[in-house]
Amino acid sequence: MRRRGPTIPEIAQAIGQKLTRPVRLMEVCGTHTVNIFRFGLRSLLPKELELVSGPGCPVCVTPTREIDFLVEVARLPQVILATFGDMLRVPGSQYSLKDLRAQGAAIKMVYSPLDTLELAEKTPDKYVVFAAVGFETTAPAVAVTVLEAQERGLKNLFFAVSHRTMPMALKTLLSSGEVHIDGLILPGHVSTIVGARTFEFVPQEFGLPAVVTGFEAHDIMQGIYMLIKQIAEGRAKLEIEYRKAVTWQGNLMGQQLMHRVFEPCDAWWRGLGLIPGSGLRLRPAYQALDAQAQLGVQIPEGEDPPGCRCGDILCARAKPIDCKLFGKACTPEHPKGPCMVSSEGTCAAWYAFYDEIA
């Protein structure tokens, strides 16, 4: 059935008609980055319109020091480390979790935090540690799992929390003076939880138009058109394109769950450094489930792979082709940095669709 309203080529034509000068837009979410390539949208857009990627890949922004922490936890003989698939191949200072699993470490891939409950119940003689990585999108599910673990009285399930929140990272990036953009394609998944109003600071503090956008080709093109229209008209507002999933207030139950289980903390971001109040940690009432507190493993300093420019790429200070490792020493089969590992990684997307870019 034909979608109501303009087609994608018609939207592309309208974008070209509205574009009066070179424009640089940042898509914050890694899923947007991948889908822009996957749907071939760059080929439809005017050359004067440049799209750059932001820090919206949760695996990518997790710093090496926290990967090294997970490696050290997984080395403990009494531990089963549970993690999402993307985390397995992210390089640490010396090893990835995949390397460690090949050496015999007990590392299990899970598809949901709730999977860890059954794993802990089936292995009462082991400590099950879940690597809780992600933005506000995944934090409510982890919060539910924490509450359920406490309700069941599980004494062998712990959480290595590496959650990060998007607003403070964007504020830090936009305040840095290092990134010059004309508008933001805001993440749809995060906004379903926190609500679009969370990003009102973008136009209010930085004078930039911003549109919360969905992930289908039509959504992305419509979001870009809404931004270009604002720019052409000299406006800077926050708008929602993804109205079928995003409201201004967000998912109040999800927000309440996060607030009940987690509290804000300072967090390290790859490429952005230490950002005050940008992370989440377990509240004191749930410290008995905190992996670092209970297992006694300290977070090491961590060193990024030599020559890797993932930090610059995540902050739009560089493109993947600016990295000397890209496509040579660093490939999806042998990644040197997380941007080549994750399914939402900018380097992985560029590598897969490099012919289109060239």
N, C-alpha and C positions, 0 to 999 in steps of 0.2 A: 504494500500500500504506500502511495506517495506521501511523503511528509508534507504537512501543511506549511505554507510560507515559502520563502525563497530557497532554491537549491544551493548546494555548496558552490558550484561555479558562479551562480548569481551573487552570492555573498562575497566571493573573491573579487568579482567585478566591482561591487559596491565599495569594497575596501580600497581598491585602486583609485576609484573616483574621489574618495574622501581624503586620500593621502596627499598632503600638500608639501611634505618635506621628508627627509630621511627620519625614520622612527626606530627606536630600539625598545623592544618589549622583553620582559623577563617572565618565563613560565617557571613558577616556584616549584611545582610538584613534579617529581620524577615520572609519574605516569603520563602527565601531559607531554613531557619531553619525548618519551618513547612513542606515544600515539601520534604526535605531530610527524615523526618520521614514518611510522608504520602506515599511516593513511596518505602519505605523500603530499602533505599540505604545503610544504615549503615550495614545491613546484608550482603551486597555484597563486602564491603570494608575490607581490611586487618586489623587485630586488632592493628597493629602498626601505623595505621593512625587514629588520633584523630581529631574530629571536635568539635569546640567550637563556641559559639555564641557571637556576638558583639552588639554594641548599635544601631541596625538598625530597631528597632520598635518604631515609633514616639510616640505612646501613652505611651509606657513604659518609655521612657527617659524624658517625661514631668514631672517635679518635683511636689511634693505635694503642694507646695506653689501656683502653677498656677491652680491646681484643686480647692484649697480653694478659689482662686480669682473667678473662675467661679461659685462656690457655692454662694459666697457673691453677685455676680451680679444677679444670678437667684433668690435670695431672694427678690430683689426689686419688688414691686407690679406692676410697670409699664413695666416690662421687659418680653419678650419672648426669652428664650435662645435656639438657634438652634445649634445642634451639630451632629457629626457623631456618629454612634451607639456604637463604642468601648469606647468612652469617658464616656458613661452613668454610667458604673459600676466601674470605677476606684475610689478606696477609697481616700478620702481626709483625713484631720486630724480628722474630726468627721463624715462627711457625704460624700456620693457619690451623683452625680447628680440624679441617680435613686432614692435614698432615698428621696431627696428633691422633686422630682416629685410626689412620693407617698404621700407627705405631702401637695400637691396641687400647687406646683410651675409650672409655664408654661414653660415646657422644651420640645422642639420638635426635633425629629430625622430627619435629612435630608440626602440625598444621594449625593448632589452636593452643592457647595457654591452658585451656581446660583439659587437654590431653595429659598434662603433667599430673593431674589428680589421680588418675587411674594408674599411671606409671609409678607414682609414689606408693600407692596402696599395694601394688603387685611386688614391689621390691623394698620391703620394710627394713632390710639389712643394709640399704644404701641411702646416701643422701642424694636426692634429686634436686638439681639446680636449674632453674629456667632463666635463660638469657632474655630478659624483658627489654627488647629494643623497639623503638618506634615513636611516632608522634602521638598527638591526642587521639588519633584514629584507633590505635590499638590499646591505649592505656585503660579504657573502661573494661575491656575483656580481661586484662590482667588484674584489675581491681576486683572484678567478680571472682576470679580464681583465688586471689588472696583471701577474700572473705569466706569462700567455700572451704579452703584449706584450714582456716581457723575454725570454722563450724564443725568440720570433720575431725578436728583434733590431730591433724597430721603433724608429726614431729620431725619428719625427714624430707619436707619440701621447702626449698628456699628460693628466693628471687634475687637475681643479679639485675637490679633495675638501672637501665640506661635510657629511660624515656626523656624526650626533649619536647619543648613546646615551641611552636612556630613564631608567635608574635615577637618575642624578644630577639630572636635571630634576625628577623626582617628589620627590626628597628636598628640593630647593630650594623647590619649590612648597609642599610640606607644612610645611616649616620656616618659611615666610614669615609665618605668622600672619594672612595676608590671605584665606585660603580656608577656609571652614568646611564640611566634608563629613562624612558618616557612613560612607562606604565607597567602594571603588574597583572599577569594572569594568575589569580589566586587559586589555591588548592581546594578542590571540591570535597575530597574525603575529610580533611581536617575540619572544614567549615561545617560539615554535617553535624559534627559534635559540638564545636565551640560557638557556632553561629557566625554569620557574616559580620555582625557588629563588632566582633573582636578585631577586625582589620580597619576600623574607621580611622585609625591613626595614620594610615597611608595617605589619604588625601588631606586630612586635617593638619598633620605635622610636616609632611613632605611635599604636599601640593601635587601628588601624582594620582592620575586616574587608576582605578583598580576594579577588576571584575572577577567575581567568583564564578568559575567556569566548570562545566561538566567534561566528560571524557570521550564522548563520541565525536566523530569528525565534524558533524554539524554544530555541536556544542562549542567546540574549540574555535571554529571559524566565526561563529556568531559572537563569542566572547572577544575575539580579536577585533571584529567590526565595531562592537560597542566601545572598545578602547580607542580605536582610530576616530570614531565619531566624536568622542569626548575631546580628544586632542585637537581635532579640526575646529571644534566649536570653542576651544579655550576653556574647557571645564575640567574639574578634577573632583570626581565623586566616586563613591563606592557603590557598585551595582551588582546584582545577582543575575547571572545568566542561567545557573543551574537550579532553577526554581522547583524542579520536580524532586529535589533531595535536600536543598539548603533553605533554611529560614534565617531570619535576623537573629533570633534568640538561640537557635541550635537545639541539640538534644539535651534537655534539662536533666533527664535521668542519668545520662552518661556523664554530664558535668558533676552531678552530685556524687556519683560513684568515685570519680577521680578525686574530688575534694575530700571524700570520706577516708580514702586509703592513702593518698599521696599528699605531700606538701612541696612547695617550690624549693628549689636549691640551685646553687651555682653549678654550671655544667660546661665542660669542654666540648667544643665543636671543631671538627676538622675544617681548617681554613679560616675560622673566625675566632679561635682561641677561647678563653674563659669568658662566658657571658653570664652575668649575675641574674639569678632568678629564672633561668631558661630551662632548667631540668626539673625532674620530679624524683622524689625519694619517698620511701615508706615512712609513714608517720610513726611516732614513738610507740603507739599501741600495737604496731605490727613488726616491731624490731626483731621479734623471735623468728620471723620469716625472712630476715635480711641476710643474704649470703655473705656479704663482706663482714658484717658484725658477728655472725655465728661461726664462720669457718676460719676466721683469722687470716685470710689472704689479703695482703695490701695491694692497692692499685699501683703498678709500676709507672715509671715515667713514660716509657714507650718512645720509639723512634720511627718516623715515617720512612718508607723505602727510599733509598737514594735516587734522586732524579724524578720521583713521582710528583705530579702537579695537581693531584686531585683537589687539594685545598683551594688552589687558584681557580680551578674549573668550577667548583661548587659555588664560588663567589663571583663568577663571570669576569674574573681578572684574566682568564685565558680560555682558549678553546682546546679541545682534545688534540687537535693537530699541532698546537703549539708545544705540546709535550714531546720531548725527544724519544720517550719510551713508547709512545702510542703506535700500535700496529707493528711494532718491531719486538722489543723486549717485553712489551706488555700487550697481551692478547687475551681473549676470553679463556683460552686453554691454559695460559700461563699468566694470570693477572699479577701486576705489581701493586695495584691500588684498588680500593673498593669501587671506584667509578666504572671499572671494567668488569666487576664481579656481579653487581646487583642487577636484577631485572629492570630496575628503575634508574640505573646508572647512565650518566651522560656519555661516558666513553664507550660503554657497551652499545648504546644506541648509534653513536657516530660510526663505530666499527662495523655494525651490521648494515648500515645504510650509507657507507662512505661514497659509493658511486654516485648516489643521488646528490650528495653535497658537492662532490668534485665537479 
